[in-house]
């Protein structure tokens, strides 16, 4: 009996030791997975840092070339984006620019009590009213109030991580405006506001008082000149050599180009550019604004 008991005790001890060994092994495996995760994260951070350094190099080179462009020559970049790629595919870079002021400037809403700029306020307010009515926004007065507070009181509705925008006067980007819309949606539980294609109608510039309408969306052109949207889209789809001028198209389709001419600019001198480039095994992006010959607001968006 004693020997049997001793054998059972030994088996129990071995079993207990095996359980401890397996438990320790499980902990070691778990720790290894965690450490591998940290390693991969550090490696990705290192790759991102190197890609950012490469972005700075491309940024400097692009600005050097931009300095050589004179005034309206820059407009050609709007129509003809630049794409460069090596035959072996190891190098790729694309550059696309568009006017900052290609829509009705949301900042014009602040001119309600400004006699000199009241016509700009009327245009922005009329568009705002049309969109909230068309999409059934439930609390338009509250949304307008939040926008106006942003315009007049130091960007109250911008999160701290975007503190760079706090230093700007007005709403200077769609991202900034979208944050206001999100806050409105959370406060009012009005999901309809997220369905409005705001960026197709409004632009976001602290200074622009004209619209680069040649590069506006079909939706804005149809709205501005009271045209059928489908007709405008069909015109947009035509080859450049068949389109003719926007003025000719508007007047031939029942619109009045001259009526809106005071709001129209041939070239405002404010551009927004986006660069995509290949680095390592990924595609990265950065953007910046080019205003009156100076680069501003560089932003690195990381891996795309």
N, C-alpha and C positions, 0 to 999 in steps of 0.2 A: 504493500500500500504506500509506504513512504517513497519507494522508488518511482512508482507510478505518479505520485503527486509531484515528485521532483521533475519528472519528464514533462508533465503538464505545465509546471511553472516555467521550465526552460522554453517550451513552445510559446507560452504567453509572452515571455520576455522578448523572444525573437520577433514575435508578431508585433509587439509594441515598438520594438526598435525599428522594424520595417515601416510601421506607420509613421514614426518620427522621420525616418529617412525620406519617405515619399512626401511628407508634409514639407520638409526642408527643400526637397527637390522642386516641389510646386512653387514654393516661395522664390527659389532661385530663378526658375523659368519665368515667373511673373516679373521679377525685378529685371531680368534680361530683356523682356519685351518692352518694359518701360524705358530702359536705357537705350534700346534700339530706337524707340520712338523719339527720345531726346536727340539721339545722334542724327536721325533723319531730319528732325526739325532744325538742328544746328546747320546741317548741310544745306537745307533749303534756304535758311537765312543767309548763309554764305553765298549761295548762288544769287539770291535776290540782291545782296550788297554789290556783287560784281556786276550784275545787270544794271543796277542803278548807276554805277560808275561809267558803264558803257553808255547809258542814256545821257549822262552829262557830256560825254564826248560828242555824241550825235547832236545834242542840243546846241553846243558851241559851234559845230560845223554848219548846222542849218542856219543859225543866226548870222554867221559870216556871209552866207550866200544871200540871205534876205536883205542884208545891207546894200547889196548891189542892185536890188530892184527899185525902180523909181515909180512912186505913186501908183497909178492905175495899172502898171505892169503886174502888180501883185495880184490883180483880179484874175489873171490867167490860172493861178493855182486853184481858184474856186471851180473852174470848169475842167481842169486837167490835173487830177491828183497824180503825184509822183510815186512810182513803184520801181524799186531796184532789186534785182536778184541775181546772184552769181549762177553760172551754169551748173555747178555741182550742188546748189541748194544750201550751201553752208551759210551764205549771207543773204539776208532779206531785210529791206526797209521800205516802208510806205509812208507817205506824207499826204495828209488831206487837210485842207483849210476851208473855212467857210466864214461868211461875215457874222460878227457878233450880232449886228443889228438887222437880222433878216426877218424880224417880226415886230409887232407892236410892243414897244418897250413897257414892261410892267411897272417900271419906275415912274411913268407918266401919271400914275394914279395920285401921286403926291402933289400934283399941280392944281388941285381943286380950287384953291384960293389964290392962285397966281394968274393974274389977268394976262400977262404976257404969254404964258404957256397954256392957257386954258383950252385951246383947241387940241392940244396933245392929251390933256386930261379927258376931254370928251371922247376922243378916239379910243383910249384905253378903257374907259368906263363902259362905252357902248359894246366893245368886244367882250368884256367881262360879263355884262348883263346877258348878252346873247348866249354865251357858253353855259352860264348857270341855269338859264331857262331851258336850253336845248337838252342838257343832261340832268335836269331836275334836281339840282343841288338844294338840299333841304334848309340850310341856314346860310344863305349867301351873305347876309349882313355880318355874321360872325366871321366868315372867311375873309371878307373884305377888311374887317377890323384888324384881324391878325396880320394881313398883308400891310396895312397902313402903319401898324405899330412897328413892323419890321423896317419900313421905309423911314420912319421918323424917330425911332427911339433906340438906335444902336443895336439892331439885330437881336432882339430879345428872344426870338424863337430859334436861334441856332445853337446846337449843342456845343459843349466846351471843346470837344476834339477838333472843331472847325474854327478855332479862335482866330485864324488868319482872316476869316470873313468878317469878324467883328470890327476889324479896323477899316472896313470899306463903307462907303456911303451908299446905302441902298441895297438892292438885290442884284448881285453880279453874276449869278450862275443858276442854271436850272436845278442843280443839286440843292442849292440854298432854298430855292422856291419849293422844291419837292418836300423838303423837311417841314415847311410850314403846312403844306397840304396834308402830310402824314399826321401832324399834331392836331389839325382840324378834324381829321377823320377819327382819331382816337377820342377826342373830346366830345364829338357829336354823334359818333357811330354812324356816320353817313358814308357808306361805301361808294356812292355814286361819284364822289369827287375824284376817286382814283381812276375812273373811266374817261375823264376829260383829257384829250391829247394837248395839254397846255403848251408843250414845246413846239407844236405845229403852228401856233398862233402868236405866242409871246416871245420876246427876246429879253435878255437880262444884261443891261449895260447901265452903269452909273452916269453916263454922259450922253449917249446917243439920242438925238432928237429927229432923226430921219430913219427911213426903212430902206434897206438894200433889197427892194422888192424883186429885182431880177432873180434873186436866189431864195425867195420865200417859198413856202410850201404851197402845193395846189389848194389846200384848204384855206390858207390866208388870202391868196389871190382871189379865190371865189368869193370870200367874204368881203374883202375890200372893195371889189368892183361889182358886187352883186351879180355874179355869174353862176351858171350851172356847174357844180363841182365835177361831174363826169366829163363835161366838155373841156374843162381845164386839165383834167388828168390825161385826156386823150391828146391835148396839145403838148403837154409835158413829155409824152412818150414819143413824139416825133423826132426824127434826126435833126440836129442843129441847123443844117442847111435848109430844112423845110419849115422851121418854126417861124422865122421872121421875128420882128420885135414884139415885146410884150405889149407895148402901146398899140401897135397895129392889131394884135389879137384881141385886146380888150375892146377897142372901139368897133371892131367888126363883129363882135358878139354881144352888142347891146350895152356894154359898159361905158363909163365916162372916165377915161384916164386923166384928163385935165383936172377933174374935180379933186383927185387925190395927189396931184403932182406936188403940192407944197410939202407933203409928207415923205416924198420919195427922194432918195439919194442914189447917185450913180456909183459912188464909192465913199464909204464913211471913214475908212482908215482904221477900222477895228476888226481884227480877225481872230478866230479861234482855230487852233491847229491841233491835230492828233497824229502821233507817230506810233507806228507798230514796227517792231523789229525782232529779228530772231537772235537769241543768245542761248548757247548751250542746247538743251533739248526743248526749250520753250519759246513762246511768243510773248513779248512784254510790250507795255504801252506807256506812253507819257503824253501829256498835253500841256499847252501853254497858250497865252494870248499875245498877239502882236499888235500893239496899238500905237499908231503914229510913229512907227520906226523903232519902237522899244518893246522888248519882250517882258511879259509880266505873268505872274501866277503860274509858274511851273508846277506841275503835279505829276508824280510818278504813280501809276496805277498797278504796277507789279505784273505778275504773270496773267495772261489772258486765257 
